Amino acid sequence: MAFSHRFDPTTLREYDIRGIVGRTLSEGDAFAIGRAFGTIVARGGGSLVAAGRDGRLSGPALEQALVEGLKASGMRVLRMGVGPTPMLYFLNVARGCDGAVQVTGSHNPPDHNGFKMVLGGKPFFGAQIQALGQMAAAGDVVAEAAGSEEAIDIAPEYVERIARDWDGGDRALKVVWDNGNGAAGAVLQRLVARLPGRHEILFPEIDGTFPNHHPDPTVPGNLEALIARVAATGADLGIAFDGDADRIGVVDDRGEILFGDQLLILLARDVLARNPGATIISDVKASQVLFDEIARAGGVPLMWKTGHSLIKAKMAETGAPLAGEMSGHVFFAERWYGFDDALYAAVRLLGVVARLDRPLSAVRAALPAVVNTPELRFPCEDSRKFEVVREVAARLKAAEARVSEIDGVRVMTEDGWWLLRASNTQAVLVARAESTRGEPGLARLKAALGEQLAASGIALDFAAVGSGH
């Protein structure tokens, strides 16, 4: 029977395929993804694909349909079962797979789910995802074949490999972990048993309804239980994961949040001590303090576009040993494989903390003081958002402002900087501002941003916006 399938166009995103189960995403979509992705692998001469899922309630049915689609394209499928997305990436590397697909809703609400893909060891994103949708709609797939499947328990090998890179000696740290009922639960329990120190895991049960808090560690409200437990136990630090454990959140011994760029400063100093002159990458939303501290530590800071797939591709191009994003994605190529893995990043961070001669809070407090907004997101039609950014960029350049157009516009002034970019995944504009001149400087930066938006017919109300870190 001829195959043809049309996806809801809102599900084909820049970095993955994502939707609301029962509304924009179905088992039919999952089968079609397997059928088209399997075709792409087959036409590239491959035949081995790894598949896994996070703990969401829709996961079993979607993953089963995905596997059936892959097999119908002649693939041999290694089924990992439930686990963090980076464990699937590890399986892909460890078994030399031609491709990998994780069924995951990441940090989104319980009724959402999606698919993250790897092809030939590289992120599968952007135009590739659009092409997959076009192939499915046109029925452009290989002749139906009888593939096969095999269950594989990669968790022991994955945990052993992470634990092998522990480099903190025998210091017994006290650590609180917040699994947030996410997919890392079982693997995390195995991992902490391999590490020195005292470890407590909050919400270790994998539960796709996320009964305790939303699985996004970049939102301070989601870290309240972790912060409280760190305080109650006198822990050295707390670590949290998102729903599929490819993003990390960190709080220090005083319960203060280390944001993604602050975390990367610690990790970069450590990596640069062994790799002087190396390139360290972060995204355009990161603090200028990060880029300055990388340079101060003897590295070459590289500002790049936001998005885990884009960062991974840039790492491969430049040979950078480390990269990170404000969103909590951390990528190690030094001693690791270049993919974003919050469990691995956590172990490397614990090694750094174990070797410190002072508390983690003291390191954070010693960083240069800045004030900034949190990430500001406000609605703007998909058909308009990129045009607004272009209009702003044109006006700024005409005024001879200091502008970077790596990803949107990042404007440097004597007060600091502000950023405006179009989201690649939602109908929103994203903005941020950071001042080295206190709240008055931040107010001037926000006013400049507001003026530019107003000139493009968009009102931005800062009234409810406070300072970030």
N, C-alpha and C positions, 0 to 999 in steps of 0.2 A: 504494500500500500504506500502511495506517495506520502512523503512527509512535508508538512508546512506548518509554521507556527509564528504568530505575531505576539510580541511582548507589549505590555503596556509601556509606552515610551518613557514614562517617568522612572522606570526601574533601571534603565540602562545608563548608569552613572559614569563619572570620570574614572573612579578607582575600582569600582565593583558593580555588581548587579544587586539592587536592594528594593524591597517593597513591603507592603502591608499584606500579611497572609490573609487570603480570602477576599481581598479587594483588588490589589494590583499584582499579587504574586500567588502562584498556584503550583500544584504538583505537575501540571502540564508544562509550566514554565521550566521547572527543574529538569524534566525529561528533555525538553528542547535544548536547554543549556548543555546537558550531557551529550546530546546527539550532535550539536554543532561544534562544541569544544573537542569532542572525540574526533570529529572530522578534521579539524585543524591539526590535531596531533598526528592523525594518520597521514595526512597529506604532507606533513613534515618528516615522514619516515618513522614516527614513533608509535608505540603501542602500550606503554605502561603509564597509568595515571593513578595517583593517590587521591583518596577522598576521605573526608572527615566531617564532623559537625560539632557545634557547641551544644549547650544544654537546653535550648529552647524547646517548647512543647511541640512546635511544628517541625522540628529537626528530623525526627525519624522518617516521617513520610516524604519530606523533601529530599533527604539524602538518598532514600531508596529509589525515588524516581530519577534522581541524578545518575545513580549507578546504572539503572536500567538503560538510560540514554547513552551513557558511555559504552556499555556492553553492546548496544545495538550498532555502535560505530566500530565494533571489533576490538575495543580496548580490553586489556587485562587490568583489572581494578584492584588496588590494595586498599582495603577498608580499615581505617584507623579506629572508627567508632567515635565516642565522645572525648573531646580534649581541646586544649587551647590551639588557636590557629598556628602559632609558631611551632607547635609540635608536628603539625602537618608539613610545615615548611622543612622541618628537620627530616621527616620521613622522606620527603621529596629528594633531599640531598643524599641521605644515607643509603637509599636504595636506587639511586640514579634514575629517578622517574623522568618521563618526558613531559609530564604536566601534573598539576595538583589542583584540586578544588575543595575549598572549605565552605560548608553551609553554616553561615553565621550572621547574626544580626548585630554583632559587635556591641556597641554601647547604646543601641537604640531600644525603644520600648518593647515589652514582651511580645506584642502582636506583630512585630517586624521580623523579617529575616532576609537573608541575602547570600551572595556567593562571592568569595574572594578566590582569584585564580592565579596560577603560576604556569608559565609555558617556557620550556627550555631553560629553567633556572632563573627566569626573569619575570618581573611583574607583568601581568596581562591586564592592560588598562587602556583608557582613552579610545583612540580610533579602533583598536582591536575589539573592544566591547561593542562598538557600533557595528563593526563588520560582522561580528557573531550574530547580532540581531538581524542584519540584512540577509545573512546566509539562511537563518531559520525561516524568515518570511518567504524567501525564494525557493525553499526546499533544496538548497544547494548543499547536499550532504552525501557522504560516501554510501555505497550500496549497503543495505542492512546486513549485518554479520552477527555471528554468535561469539561475543566476547566471554570473559570469565571474571570471577571475583574471588578474592582471598582475604580473610580477616587477618589483621596483623596487630600485635601488641607491641608498639614501639616505645611505650612509656618507660620501661626500665632502661633502655638504651639512651633515651633522651635525657632522663634524670642523671644517669651516670655521666653523660657527656657534659652537662652543665656543671655538675658538682666537681668535675675534674679541673675546672678553671677557678675554683675557690682559691683566693690568694691573700687571705687575711690572717694566716697563721692560726694560732690556737686561742686567740682572744675570744672570750665568751660574751658575745653581744646578747642583749635582750631585745627581741624583735617581735612586734605585733604585725600580723598580716591580715588584710581584709580581702578575702576572696569574693565577697559580694554575691555569693551563690552562683558565681560564674563557672566557666568550663575548666578552669585550672584546678578545681578543688582536689581531686584525687592525686593529680601529679604534684601539686604543691605539698601535700602531706608526705609524699615520698621524698621530695626534695629536702624539706627542712629536717627530716630524720638523718640526712647525710651531712648536715652542717653543724659546726660547733655552736655552742650558745643555747639560750632558752628561747623557744619559739611558741607563739600562740596564734592560732588561726581563727579569725572571726568569720562566721557564715560559710563554713567549708563545704556544706552540702550543695551539690549542683541542682539548682532549681530555676527553671526557665520562667517562673513568674516573678522572680526577684523580690521576695517578700520583705526584705529588710531595707534595701535602698536601691535606687537606680544604679546600674553598673557603669558609671562614667566617673572616673577619679579626677577629671579636670574640673568638675563642679564642686566647689568647697562644701556645699551642703551634704554631698554624698560621703564626705570624709568625717562627719561628726562622730560616728561610733568609733572610728579608728583613733581620732584625736583624744576622745574621752578615755579610751583604754590605754593609750600610751601614757597619759597623765596618771591614771590610776595605778599602773604597774611600774612606773619609773623606767619605761623602756628607753633604749638608745635611739630608736626610730620606729616609724610605722610605714608599711608598704601596702598599696592597694592596686588592684588590677581592674581593667574593664571586663566586659562580658566574655571576651575570647582571649584575654591576656596578651594582647599585642601592644597595650598601652599601660604605662605605670604612673602611679601617683605616690608621692612621698611626703611624710611629715617628720619633722625633727624631734629631738628629745623634749622640746618645749611645746610641742603640738602645733608648731608653725608649719605651713605648707611650703615645700620647695617646689616652685613652678618648673615647668619643663626646661626653660633656659638656665635656671639656677642649678638644676640637677646636672645638666650637660657641662657646666663649668667644672664641677667636681670630677666628673668622668674624664673630661678633656685634659685637665691637669695631670691626671694619672697616666693617660695614654701618651701624652706628649713627653712625659719624663722618659719614656722608652723609645719614642718616635719623634725626636726633635725635628721641627720643620714640616711636620705632616699637615695636611689639609683636614680641617674639621668643618662639617657642614651643618647649618641650621636654616630654618625657614624665615621668611620675611617678617613674621609676627614676633620673632624673638627680640629680647632686649639688646640694645647696643652694648650693654655691660658684657653680655656673653661674647660678642665679637671682639671687644677690647681685651677681655681676659684671655681669650684664646691666643691673641697676638702676644700678650704679656707673658704667657706661658711658653712662648717659642713656636707657636703654631701659625698656620695660615688660615684665617677665618674665611669661609665662603658662604655668603648668603644665597639661598636658592628658593625656588617655588615651594609653596605649601602643598603637601600631599605625599603620603608614604610611598606611593609608586614612583613619583617624580624624584624623591630624595634617594631611593634605592638605585634608580637608574643613574643619578648623578654620582653616587658613591662608586659605582662600577666604572664609570667613565674616568673619574679622577684618582681612583685608588685610595680614597680617604679611609682611614682606619676606624672612624667614628662619625656618627651624625645623629641629630635628634631634632624633634619638633616640639613646639609649645604644647601640642596635643598629647604629649606623653609617649609618642613613638620614639624608641631609642634603637639605633642600628650599630652593632659592632661588627667590623670586619677584622679587627685585630683579634686573633685567636678564635673567631667565630665566623659566621657565614654571610654576614652582610644584611640579614633580614631583621625585622623588628620583632623583638622577643622580650617581653616584660619580665619573665622569670629569669632569663639570662642576665638582663640588665640589673635586676635586683641583686643577684649573687655578686656581680662585679661591683655594685655600689656598696654592698656589705663588706667586701674586701677592702675598699677604700676607707670606709668608716672604721673598720677594725684596726687599720694602721695609723689613724689620726692620733695626735697627742692632745686633742681637745674635743669637746662635744661637737656634734654636727651643727648644733645651733650657733656655736661660736664661729664656724666657717661661714654660715649664712649671714650672720650679723656683720661680718667683716667685709662683705661685698659692698661696692660703691652704692650709695643711696640714690634711688630714683623714685619718682612717683609715676604711676601710669594708670590708665583705664584697664578694666578687664576687656576681653574681646567683645566688641559691640556688633550685634547682628540685627539688621533691620530689613524689612521686606522690600524687594524690588523685582519687578517682573523679569523673567529669564530673557525676554526679548529686549530688555532695556539695560540690564545690569552692566554688561560689558561696555555698552556705549557710554554710560555715565562715567566709567573709569577713563575711557578714552578722552571724553570732554574735559575732565579734570586735568588729565595729563597734558593736554594741549594748552590749556590756560596757564598751567604752572610753568611749562617750558617757555611760553611766550613772555612770562614775567621773569625768566631766567632764574627760577628757583632751583635748588639742589635736589634733583629728583632721581630716584632709582625706579626703573620699570621692569625689574626682574619678574614681579608678580603683582600686578596692579600698580599703584604708585606709593612709594615710601619717600616722604619729604623730610629732609634734614634742615633744621633751623638752629639758631643760637639757643633756643629753649630745649631742644631735643629733636624728636621726630614724631610724625604721624603717618599712618598707613590707611589706604583704602584699596580694597580688592573685591572682585566678584567671586562669590563662592562657586566652586565647580560642581557642587552636589545639590544646592538648594537655590530657590529664587530669593536670594538675599545678597546684600552687600555686607562686607565685613570691614570693620574699622578698629584701629587701636592707636593710642598716643602715649608717649613716654617723655617725661621731662626730667632734666638734671637741675632744674631751677625751682623745685618745689611746686606747691599747688598753684601759685600765680603763673608759673611757666606752663603748667598743664592746662590751665584755663585758656591761655593764649593759643596753645596748640589746638585745643578743642574748638575754639572760636574760628581758627583758620580752616579747619576741616568743615565746620558747619557752613561757613561762607561759600566754600567750593561746592558743597552739596546743594545749597540754596540756589546757586547759579545754574545748576542743572535741574532745578525744580523739585528738589527733594528736601523735606524738612526732617531734621534729626534733633530729637529732644534729649538733651543730656541731663535733665533735671534729676533723674533717678540714678544717675551713674556716679559711682564713687571711684576711689583709687584702687588699683590692683596691688601687685607686690612691689 
